[in-house]
Amino acid sequence: MTPPDFIVAIPARFGASRLPGKPLRLIAGVPMVVHVARRALAAGAREVVVATDDARIVQALAGEPLRVCMTRADHASGTDRLAECADQLGWADDQIVVNLQGDEPFAPPEGIRAVAETLAASAAEMATLGTPVEDSETLFDPNAVKLVRDANGLALYFSRAPIPWQRDQFARDRLGADPSVALRHIGIYAYRAGFLRRFAALPPGRLEQLEALEQLRVLEAGHRIAVGLTPVPFPPGVDTEADLARAEARALAGQGA
């Protein structure tokens, strides 16, 4: 299959609450946002764009072969930031855009490519990735988002709860659950630019507010999300000081970017 033509867009907000200045925090001496951008470049994207609200991030990216889009500081989400970027840069409605979070310094290029390929092969408005749940601890962890999909690979629901609920098995022994029937969601998305604009304009949905999962807005509004299986694992992202320390150790051990 011919690889799809895609852009990787990276939302990078300076004022993260749990890890202030997160995009500029150093991992093996290199700002985190630079690690993420280099992963996107290695995925074969036609163009990599960092959407930010802070000149310090622009300065950190000087010399990298990418484009920077300055956006407003008051966006509620990365999706909103990328929608502004789509308008500023005049992306065609059918352009495939991969939303790669700015706190994923070890995102595998194969996985970035896979979400673009999943969208290109589908008539769905949006695509994302999943991976089989490997243990019961993950299945019952509310911080690990689970998903179920239909026979055509389209998402039916995303939840912080363990889904599907294995009624008889859980009744016997919750810890003896077979987690292989569930998928853990990987938070990388692809959209065509026209739908990205529509998505950002949708009002927040009730399910989205209950679960605190933005992708539920898409399903609740009647749109489709294609779910591909990631070809390689996605290492954890960086949200806290402890995550940053683990990322530093991983990079110094030669496992990172």
C-alpha positions in Angstrom: 0.0 0.0 0.0 1.3 3.5 -0.9 1.9 5.4 2.3 -0.6 8.2 2.7 0.3 11.9 2.5 -0.1 13.3 6.0 0.9 16.2 8.2 1.8 15.7 11.9 0.6 18.6 14.1 1.9 18.8 17.6 0.0 21.0 20.1 2.5 22.4 22.6 1.2 24.6 25.4 3.7 26.2 27.8 1.4 26.4 30.9 0.8 22.8 31.8 -0.5 22.6 35.3 1.2 19.4 36.5 4.5 20.1 34.8 5.0 23.8 34.1 6.9 24.6 31.0 6.6 20.9 29.9 7.5 21.3 26.2 10.8 22.9 27.2 11.8 20.4 30.0 15.0 18.7 29.0 15.4 15.0 28.3 19.0 14.1 27.8 19.7 17.7 27.3 17.1 18.2 24.5 13.7 19.9 25.0 10.8 17.5 25.1 9.0 19.2 22.2 12.1 18.6 20.0 12.1 14.9 20.8 8.5 14.7 19.8 9.0 16.7 16.6 11.9 14.4 15.6 9.7 11.3 16.1 7.1 12.9 13.8 9.8 13.7 11.1 11.0 10.1 11.3 7.4 8.8 10.6 7.6 10.1 7.0 5.2 13.1 7.4 5.1 15.5 4.5 5.3 18.3 7.1 5.6 18.6 10.8 3.9 21.6 12.5 4.1 22.6 16.1 1.2 24.7 17.3 2.1 26.8 20.3 1.2 29.9 22.2 4.7 30.8 23.5 7.7 32.4 21.9 10.1 30.3 24.1 8.9 27.2 22.4 9.4 28.8 19.0 13.0 29.6 20.0 13.6 26.1 21.2 12.6 24.7 17.8 14.8 27.1 15.7 16.9 25.1 13.3 14.6 22.0 13.2 13.1 21.2 9.8 9.5 22.0 10.7 6.9 24.8 10.8 5.7 26.6 13.8 2.2 28.0 14.1 1.6 30.6 16.7 -1.9 30.3 18.2 -4.1 31.9 20.9 -3.3 31.2 24.5 -6.9 30.6 25.6 -7.6 27.3 23.8 -9.4 24.7 26.0 -7.7 21.7 24.2 -5.1 20.7 21.7 -7.8 20.0 19.2 -9.0 23.6 19.4 -5.4 24.7 18.9 -4.9 22.6 15.8 -8.2 23.8 14.3 -6.9 27.3 14.5 -3.7 26.1 12.9 -5.6 24.5 10.1 -7.3 27.8 9.3 -4.1 29.8 9.6 -2.2 27.5 7.3 -5.1 26.9 4.9 -5.0 23.1 5.0 -7.3 21.5 2.4 -10.4 19.8 3.8 -9.2 16.4 2.7 -5.7 16.8 4.1 -4.9 14.0 6.7 -3.6 15.6 9.9 -2.2 13.5 12.8 -2.5 15.0 16.2 0.6 13.9 18.2 0.6 15.1 21.8 3.6 17.3 22.7 4.3 15.1 25.8 5.1 11.9 23.8 8.9 12.0 23.4 9.2 8.3 22.6 6.2 8.0 20.2 7.2 5.3 17.7 7.3 6.5 14.1 5.6 3.2 13.0 2.7 4.1 15.3 2.4 7.6 14.0 2.3 6.3 10.5 -0.2 3.6 11.4 -2.9 6.1 12.6 -2.6 8.0 9.3 -2.9 4.7 7.4 -5.9 3.7 9.4 -7.7 6.9 8.4 -6.6 6.7 4.8 -8.1 3.2 4.5 -11.4 4.1 6.1 -14.5 6.2 5.4 -14.6 7.3 9.0 -14.1 11.0 9.9 -11.4 10.3 12.4 -9.0 7.5 13.5 -7.0 6.4 16.5 -5.1 3.4 17.8 -5.6 0.7 20.5 -3.6 -2.2 21.9 -4.8 -5.3 23.7 -5.0 -4.8 27.5 -2.3 -7.0 29.0 -3.4 -7.3 32.7 -6.3 -6.9 35.0 -4.6 -3.9 36.8 -4.8 -1.9 33.5 -8.3 -3.1 32.8 -9.5 -1.6 36.2 -7.3 1.5 36.2 -9.4 4.6 35.5 -6.4 6.4 34.1 -6.0 3.7 31.4 -8.8 4.4 28.8 -10.4 1.3 27.4 -12.4 1.0 24.1 -14.6 -1.4 22.3 -15.0 -1.5 18.5 -17.4 -3.1 16.1 -16.8 -5.8 13.5 -15.7 -3.2 11.0 -13.1 -1.7 13.3 -15.1 1.4 14.3 -15.2 2.6 17.9 -18.4 1.8 19.8 -17.3 3.5 23.1 -14.4 4.7 25.1 -14.4 4.5 28.9 -12.3 4.7 32.0 -14.3 1.8 33.3 -13.4 -1.8 32.4 -15.3 -2.5 29.1 -16.6 -4.9 28.0 -17.9 -6.1 31.4 -17.3 -9.9 31.5 -20.3 -10.7 33.5 -19.8 -14.3 34.5 -16.0 -14.2 34.8 -16.1 -11.0 36.9 -18.8 -12.5 39.1 -16.5 -15.5 39.8 -13.2 -13.6 40.2 -12.6 -10.0 39.3 -8.8 -10.5 39.4 -9.1 -13.6 37.2 -10.5 -11.5 34.3 -9.3 -12.2 30.8 -8.2 -8.7 29.7 -7.3 -9.8 26.2 -10.9 -9.0 25.0 -10.4 -5.3 25.8 -8.4 -2.7 24.0 -6.5 0.1 25.7 -6.7 3.4 23.9 -3.6 5.1 22.7 -4.2 8.9 22.6 -3.0 9.7 19.0 -5.5 10.8 16.4 -5.8 11.4 12.7 -8.5 13.5 11.0 -9.0 15.1 7.7 -8.6 18.9 8.2 -12.2 19.6 7.3 -13.5 17.3 10.1 -10.9 18.8 12.5 -12.5 22.1 12.0 -16.0 20.7 12.6 -14.9 18.7 15.6 -13.6 21.8 17.3 -16.8 23.6 16.6 -19.0 20.9 18.2 -20.3 21.7 21.7 -19.0 19.4 24.5 -21.1 16.3 24.8 -22.7 14.9 28.0 -20.7 11.7 27.8 -17.5 13.6 27.2 -18.1 15.6 30.4 -18.9 12.5 32.4 -15.9 10.5 31.4 -13.6 13.5 30.7 -12.8 12.0 27.3 -12.9 14.5 24.4 -13.2 11.8 21.7 -16.7 10.9 23.1 -17.9 14.2 21.6 -17.3 12.7 18.2 -19.3 9.5 18.9 -22.1 11.3 20.7 -22.5 13.6 17.7 -23.0 10.6 15.4 -19.5 10.6 13.7 -17.3 7.6 13.3 -13.8 6.8 14.6 -11.8 4.0 13.0 -9.6 2.1 15.4 -6.4 0.5 14.2 -4.1 -1.7 16.3 -0.7 -0.2 16.9 2.1 -2.2 15.3 4.5 -1.4 18.1 4.1 -0.3 21.8 3.8 3.3 22.7 5.9 4.1 25.8 4.2 6.2 28.4 4.0 10.0 27.9 5.3 12.6 30.4 2.9 14.3 32.7 4.7 14.6 36.0 8.2 15.1 37.5 8.4 11.3 38.1 7.5 10.7 34.4 10.2 13.1 33.4 12.8 11.3 35.5 11.8 8.0 33.9 12.0 9.6 30.5 15.5 10.9 31.3 16.7 7.4 32.4 15.2 5.8 29.3 16.9 8.3 26.9 20.2 8.0 28.6 20.0 4.2 28.4 19.7 4.6 24.6 16.0 3.6 24.5 14.6 7.0 23.5 14.9 9.6 20.8 
